[in-house]
Amino acid sequence: NGFFRSVGSDESVPEKQNNPKTLYNWGQVKALRALAYLNLAHFYGKPYSDATKSSLVVPIYRAADDASKPGKLATLDEVYQFIVKDLIQAADSMDKSKVVRSNKQYLNATVARGALARAYMDMGQWEKAYDVANTVITTQAKNYPLIAAKDILTNGFNDYKTPEFIWAININEDNTGKLVSFWGHMDVFTYSYASVGAGKGINANLQGEIPETDLRKGWFSKSKGLPINKFFHAARQIQGDRTWTSDIVFMRMAEMYLIASEAAARKGDEASAKKHLLTLLKERTAADNYAAVEAKVNGLSGDDLLKEILYNWRVEMWGEGFSLTVMKRFKIDIQRSGRNIYYPNQIIKWDDPRLIYQLPQNETSNNPLIK
């Protein structure tokens, strides 16, 4: 908000429209603020619906607000409308600027539209979600080609320059999270938690659903389900990386295909749903098995098609931060597997109150407008 005040406002595109850099940065900051609120909505809000959209979530702070004064809680609907407005304006502003980002660490209009598609999915606005995701695919698929089938087990998700990555961060000595980084928690080849026994593994029940024809089955170790062939340091030596400088991806093209497929299925356009899903699966299946996979998907409809899309969300995006929103959107209860240390074999319902964070005491103590 300080940035917005410095250039005039967060309500409309800056008057300095002859300054491309200002337009571009205004769009970047708009998108970043929206992404922050989208995360807050995911963690502190109930799943969006007519029954919940009037529930209170978090305060909204705009550039025109007095930063020294606390804000009241906004409704879930107000938060999402705020997010949508920011993302639409962000994409428009970055488009108008005609600035080409220097690398994938910075946001661009494609990132803003990808985030907008996420927000529309949360809201159940399938037509809008499909239109945005389909636009990203049709205009940007060549710029962000899917990781190819031949590379799916060797890519490692460790290089921000990976062509499929739409938005990713180059991690170096200055910005690494070290022991508590994503890689410290996920990668047995990085010296930290996962490498000394606190590994993160795929749900054994889900792992059991992955057929031999799915190349992603090879992402996970057979005994513990560790993502040893999805997330790994390039050297691939146990505890070999002690610099914690593998890169981090925040958005990639596979997500856009899944959004387009699900949104199309939910709005009754099953042909488009299958087309987008099969585009993804062609790069997740060995060539000699693809005809059978294609026939299977083309034979699905209704709930069976949605179940196939759900399966692909859970496997394709495993470990990338989507399980909570997917669980709530599909209204699926998840049975934890026996390999879980906490709550083994227990069923967690999609609307379990434990899946919604409580506001921190520091916030409620210092903000008298929050009851």
C-alpha positions, 0 to 999 in steps of 0.5 A: 500500500505504501507503493500505491500511495507513492504513485497515486492510488490503488484504485485506478491505473497510475496517471503516469501512463507514459511511464511503462515501468510504473505501469508494470510495477503497479500491476506486479504489486496489485497481483502480489497483494491479491495473492496474499489475500487469496492465501489468507482466504484459503487459510482463514475462510470457509470454502466459498458458497452462498451459505458462507460468503457473508462469514467474516474472514480478515480485514482488508487494508487499502492504500487510502486507509489510515495505516495507523488504524485497525480495520474491521473484518471483511466478509468472504465475498468482500475479500474475493471481490477485492482479489478479483478486482486487483488481479484484473487490474494487475493483468491489464496494467502489465499488458498496457506497460508492454514491459517484458519481465527480465526473468521468471522471478517477476510477475507478468500478466500471465501470472495475474491471470493464472491467479485469477483463474484460481480465485474464480475456481474457489468461487465456483464461477466455472465459466469465468475460470475456464475462459481465463485458464483457456486464454492462458493456454491458447496464448501461452502454451508455447511459451511454457510447454509442459515438462515432456514425458521423457523428462518427467522423472529427471527434471527435479523441479529444482531450476526456475528456468524450467520452461513449464514454470510460469512463475518461479524464484531463483534461490541463492545464498542471499534468499535461501530458507536454509534448514526450514526451506521447502527443499529442507522439508521435502528433499532427501538429497538436501541436508535437513529434516527430510534427509534425517527421517522427517520425510514428506510422503504421498498418501499410501492410499493415493499412491496405490491408485496410480497405475503403472501406465502413469509415469508419475508413479515413478515420482515416489519411492515404493516404501515410504512414498517420498518424492525422490524423483519429483523434488530433488537436488541436481547432484542427487546425493543423500544430504549432499546439498548443504547450500539450500539453493534449489529453486522454487516454483509458484505457478506452472502450466499444468495447473492451467490445464487442470483448471480448464479441464475441471471448470469445463467439466463443471459447466457441462463442456465435457469435450473441452474438459477431456481435451485439456486433460488429455493434453496434460496426460500425453506428457505423463504417459509413455507413448505406447500406453497413451492410446489406452489412456486416451480411450479411457478418458474419452469414455468418462462422463459426469462424476466419473470424469470429475473423479479422474480430474480430481485424481490428476490434481492430487497426483500432478500437483502433489507437494505444490500447495493445492491439496487444501483448496482441492479438498474443499472444492471437491468436498472430498473427505481424505482418509490418511494412510497408515504411514502417517505419523499423526492421525494414521488411517483417520478420515479428515472431512473436507469441512473439518473446522481444524482446516480453518485457522483461527485469527492470531491472538496478537491480532485480536488483542490489538484490533478492537474491531475484531470480536 
